[in-house]
Amino acid sequence: MTGASKNTVVKLLVELGTVCTQYMDDNMRKLPCQRIQVDEIWQFVGAKAKNVKPHHFEDGGYAGDVWTWTAIDAHTKLVPCFMLGARDANAARDFMEDLAPRLKNRIQLTSDGLKVYINAVYTAFGNDIDYAQLVKVYGIDPQAEKRYSPAICTSCEAHAISGRPDPDHINTSYVERQNLSMRMSMRRFTRLTNAFSKKVENHAAAVGLYFMWYNFGRVHQTLKTTPAVKAGIADHVWSVDEVIGLLQAVEPKATRAAKAGISN
């Protein structure tokens, strides 16, 4: 289709995804978000954790479960930050410490009932936040095909953790819808296929490229513009050419460090 080697195309996309992630990291600052929802979505690289074998690490790579931590602003639908990592206390802390300095206002935050969020939120925000957890109660459908069907959510319980969260806005529906968008938009997130990422670097680049286009290039059906325009961090809808142009416009961090005499 392109007249270029598949490996060349993949290399270009990995470079572009990396640059997109860097651009968002540099520019997603002093954001006017007010109500943030957070969640984490599972995928794997190379093999599921239970199926990882020694040969998966022969080239010094990574194999196993990878969780994508995501935050979304309920009003602008902007994704201010995301992170790939494990699903544990250290990752939760790193994610919250990345989110907190990007915001210029006190926010209301909602997460699911994952316990590691509680200490992570306190570490990053202290008491300067209105935080609640929406805990889902699940039942069992005896008729469900267990391999393909998740447990049935029978009810939700809202628990105020810090500050005075508005009960009307204790919600995770937007971030859960974002999880669906990720699975629908990135083939490597599709379940029960062989389309999963084989290299964690490629996986990270694909996620970065997806969120760049989601924030800056894809017109949201409800907003009638992009989340970046709605949030005031862009003045127009980006084109594909502009996204690709970041390869020349954004200087890689490694190059910056070299110019500053810093070694990684």
Helices and strands as residue ranges (DSSP letters): H 6-27, E 35-45, G 49-51, G 54-57, E 64-73, E 82-85, H 89-99, G 100-102, E 108-111, H 116-125, E 130-139, E 152-162, G 167-169, H 173-185, G 187-189, H 200-212, I 213-217, H 227-231, H 240-249, H 253-259
